[in-house]
């Protein structure tokens, strides 16, 4: 059964294209810009709470995978940065001398608001909230090391990645530290940050060519002992941009001497413990929807640390009043007027129906292929286009007015289109891969000569590392951005009142995957 969607294009050509090509952000102006605001005084005042049993109470709160969700969207369960800041102020008030705030990575990439400011907007908001540390995630590398360094220089908190080292060495790059130590009253708390060595496979290979990702468990184990013996830390916490499933699997043999673990990356609410040592481990979903909370109790006489609470809390349904932090709101307004609003809020068209992530990925597949085949500088006769769905396309599009910001959030990554020359045997395998990958093809499986060569298009990300399309005879970099060619395709259709997009399973007898093809008619 075909499912047809109509896309109205009457307004797309004059507006969407100008946002994409003619009015690009002035990067040098952005780098020189610093918002005007007064950094709040230290919010962590006094001593930690002492409970009825004489134990010292420490409250650790964390978020991860924020993906630049700066603006509140109540219907989508997203509090936004200013409301999140107010939420943290209220929970901190319960234990001002014993609260620690952690960020688990992937904080920037994903929205027009954050992407158009290369994360600077989020960094200044985090400064106001007074995070104590941030572990970098895979998407911090999306804009290159230059912008990690830029944001690290603006941040009032350290960026952590103990297991990321300069290639062939054990030395961390300048933009990260292996750990940080925070003091609360008379107590010292060590915070170790890592990124899963398995996570490097989700990063564009060229972005991390100068770095090694070492075994995080071994490194955390060593640093934890150092923090306790050499740095006199009373508590040691591990925050990693790696999902709880991978972490728990890694800890079946060696469990570092830490008191709590904050996980990330899989966008999942999870709270449990590593049973062998009763260490709490917690992870939250994305976009700031939920906050992780671990409460640790320290016996000041024996030094024993136990945990009382390990939970995730939905911010918008919590007991705290939902208001916005005025300072963060002011910082947003300054960035919005100079760098965001000229692009994000432009109306570029309208949708007659909702478009799913799969349908948008399908559209991207055909658009990439058609763009190369119709470009006079290329004469490769592209027979198929491939794009990933969940991950490559981050949001669906709802029916109604369509803005550039919405399109940007669907395709937030600056992925480059690459042309691959592949053997027919690899092409057949790609077309049968199924899973999370969409494709559009001009050739049937039965027509493929397994020993012949063919040309396909995909993204630089999917053709690198351990991604699916790495078996090729030749790669040609086009310097074309996927998002840009999707925009250009819409522009080229400006004379058409609507197009129909449908998805259907491939019907070849030897097809066993679950990918989709796209028809335009």
PECOR-V474579 format. One line per field, one symbol per residue. ss: DSSP state (h for helix, s for strand, l for the rest). psi: psi as a letter, one per 40 degrees, with the letter a starting at -180 (. if undefined). A space follows every 50 residues. Layout:
ss = ???
psi = ???
This chain:
ss = llllsssslllhhhhhhhhhhhllllhhhhhhllllllllllllllllls llllssssssssslllllllllshhhlslhhhhhhhhhhhhhllllllss sssllllllllhhhhllllhhhhhhhhhhlllsssllhhhhlllhhhhhh hhhhlllssslllsssllllllllllslssssssllssssssssslhhhh hhllhhhhllsssllhhhhhhhhhhhhhhlllllsssssssllhhhhhhh lllllllllssslllllllsssssllllsssssllllllssssssssssl llllsssssssssslllllllllllhhhhhhhhhhhhhhhhhhhllssss slllslhhhhhhhhhhhhhhhhhllllllllssssssslsllslllslls ssshhhhhhhlllllsssssssshhhhhhhhlllllssssslllhhhlll llsssssssllllllllllllllsssssssshhhhhhhhhhhlllllsss sssssllllllllllsssssl
psi = hihhhhhhededddddddddddfihgdddddehhihihhiihegiaiiih aeeeihhhhhiiiifdffgdhigddefhdidddddddddddddegdefhh hiheifddheiddddeefeddddddddddfidihhiadededeidddddd ddddieiihigdehiiheiehiideiidiihihhbeihhhhhhihhdddd eeihdddfdeiihihdddddddddddddddefhdihihhigiiddddddd fdchhigieihhiadefhhhhaihddefhihiiiaafedihihhhihhhe deehhiidhhiihhdeeieihgiihdddddddddddddeddeddehheai heiihidddddddddddddddddehdehfegheiihiichddhdiihiia hhidddddddgeifhihihhhiidddddddeedabfhiihieiideehhd eiiihiiaiddeeibfidfegidihhhefhhddddddddddeedehdiih hiiiiieideheafiiihhh.
